[in-house]
Amino acid sequence: MLAALTLASLSLLVWATDPCPPACQCLHNMTTIVCQQKGLDQMPELPESTEQLYVSYNEIQEIPRHGLEKLQVLDLTKNQMNVFVLRNQVWPNMTKLSKLLLCNNDLRLLHPDQFLNCPALTILDLSGNQIENVPVGFLRGLANLKTLYVNFNQIQKLQVGGLEGAFALADLHLSHNNITKIEEGVFKNSTVLEKLVLSRNRITRIGEASFRGATGLQQLDLSGNMLVTVPAEALRDVSRLRNLHLQMNSLTSLPEDCFASLGLLVHLDLSNNKLTTLSEGSLRGLTMLSELDLSLNLIDSLPSKVFNDLISLELLDLYMNRLTSLPLDVFSNLKNLQELQLESNQISAIPVGVFDSLSRLIELQLSKNRILVLHPALFNKLKSLQNLYLESNALRHLPKGLFHKMRVLREIHLDDNHIRSLHPSVFHGLVRVYSLKLSRNHLTSLHPDQFRDLIGLKELTLDANHIGNLPTSLFMNLTNLNTLDLDNNRISELSPDDFVGLTRLKELKLSVNQLHDVPYNTFYPLHSLLKLLLKNNSLYSLHPQLFARLSKLTELNLDGNKLDHLQPDVFQGLTNLQKLSLKSNQLRAMENGTLGSLRNISAVYLSGNVWDCTCAHIVYISSWVNMHRDKLGDQPLCFFSSSSSPLTEDTPLYQASLSPLLLQDQCITSAASGSSPSLPLKMLNLLTISLIAASPPWHPLWWFCAL
């Protein structure tokens, strides 16, 4: 008893001396208090050692005038401080506070000298409120403030004096407001301002002195406004800019020399405007520019010297414009260019030599144009090119020598063209290519040496062509190939030599072809195969040894064939198979043990067949389905050959095994199957009666006996 009382007393003593507020978490030797989302309507009583207080997502409406002098961080995000700020024109004394978060508090009004008692403040977040005006002197006394968030408010203009006192301000976020005007002189003392975000406002015009004073500005974001012209005069006062965002405005043209004062600019985004033309002097002076985005405009032509000054350019994006042609020397000075995006234009012809100066180009995007012909020498000087995208054009032929000088090429995308023929040597020498895509073309045949040198190839797609047969040893050297897609062709036969050499192949797609039969040793070389798709062919039968060596196979799809019978050992070697699909064939029954070797199966699909549930031979598959309902991926139904059966047409397959006394000895079977029930019906009935007699009354067989 005494021991118990002593322990209780010690517990009370510990609780009494523990200064951590109820429902709060105290960290770092009681210096950090976390009370987020606790339903608090007032500030918790804090330990004297508190330096950081996180009370976001509560219902706090006011804070004490005293007792928070030692706080360094105060997070009041998503509370109800609007009335307190309205009534208290000066924030309580917090001389050590460096970070104050007041976002999403429904604040509507700010006062001059609002945070005069917080001289150490470096970060102030007022975003997500209803503030309409930044008053003169609002930041007075905040000489150490570096970052100010006033985005997602209702501010309509920036007036002179609004930033007064914030001499150290480096980051100013004013996006998502209703600003239409920037008064001249707002930034007169903002010499250390580096980042100004004015995106998503309603600015239609910027005065020539709007940014005067912000001499250290490096990043300016004016995206998502209503500018119709580049504020060239205003930009002269921010000559140290490195990043300029003008996307999503309504710019229709770029005046001569409009960026000439921005010699240090590295990134320029002009995407998603209404630019129709560029003049030769539009981009003059941008010698340090590294990235230029002109995508999503209406540009229909390029002056031959428009990019002449962009000697440092590494990325040029002209995606989705209306270009129909390229001047021969338009890229002649872009010797450092690494990525060129010309996708989704209307280019029909490309002059030989247009890419000759781009020796450092790594990626060239030419897809979704109207290119008809590629000259054999077009890419000769692109010695660094790794990724080439030519899909969705109108190409009909790939000439000899087209890729021969591109020794480091890794990806070639030629999908969705009209290619009817490939020169036998067009891919020769491309030992580093790992992805070649030729889907949805008009190829009818392939040369035996077509892919001879592609020893590094990992992905080859030839689906949706008109290929009728595979030449002997076509894939022999592709020892690193992982994926081969031959879907939707006209292949009618396969030979044992077709896949020799593909020892690392993991996925083989042969669906939607015209296969009637597959030789038993066709897949023998494919020791690593994981996925085999043979759906929508015309297979009538499967040799019992067809899959015998595919021990790693995890998925086999045989949907949409004409299979009416399966040999009982056809899946014998598939010990790792997880998914088997036999939908939409002509199977009526399945022999005993057919699925017995599939120890790791997790999903089987059997619907769309003509399962004959009046036949005694259905017992095996019906019993298997009944025992493995958790592995069934669909709901196979029965087919009835006799109208005397009491079962209905939509009876699930598994029910046939529960009523074997109703099965007939004579079944409708295909002549091709040549199989008969494993047990005569009379013997099956006798066995069933014996099992019923030996079973307890609650066993399912008793229930069916009652029928």
Secondary structure, 3 states (H helix, E strand, C coil): CHHHHHHHHHHHHHHHHCCCCCCCEEECCCCEEECCCCCCCCCCCCCCCCCEEECCCCCCCCCCCCCCCCCCEEECCCCCCHHHHHHCCCCCCCCCCCEEECCCCCCCCCCCCCCCCCCCCCEEECCCCCCCCCCCCCCCCCCCCCEEECCCCCCCEECCCCCCCCCCCCEEECCCCCCCEECCCCCCCCCCCCEEECCCCCCCCCCCCCCCCCCCCCEEECCCCCCCCCCHHHHCCCCCCCEEECCCCCCCCCCCCCCCCCCCCCEEECCCCCCCCCCCCCCCCCCCCCEEECCCCCCCCCCCCCCCCCCCCCEEECCCCCCCCCCCCCCCCCCCCCEEECCCCCCCCCCCCCCCCCCCCCEEECCCCCCCCCCCCCCCCCCCCCEEECCCCCCCEECCCCCCCCCCCCEEECCCCCCCEECCCCCCCCCCCCEEECCCCCCCCCCCCCCCCCCCCCEEECCCCCCCCCCCCCCCCCCCCCEEECCCCCCCCCCCCCCCCCCCCCEEECCCCCCCCCCCCCCCCCCCCCEEECCCCCCCCCCCCCCCCCCCCCEEECCCCCCCCCCCCCCCCCCCCCEEECCCCCCCCCCCCCCCCCCCCCEEECCCCCCECCEHHHHHHHHHHHHCHHHECCCCECECCCCCCCCCCCCEHHHHHHCHHHCECCCCCCCCCCCCCCCCHHHHHHHHHHHHHHCCCCCHHHHHHCC
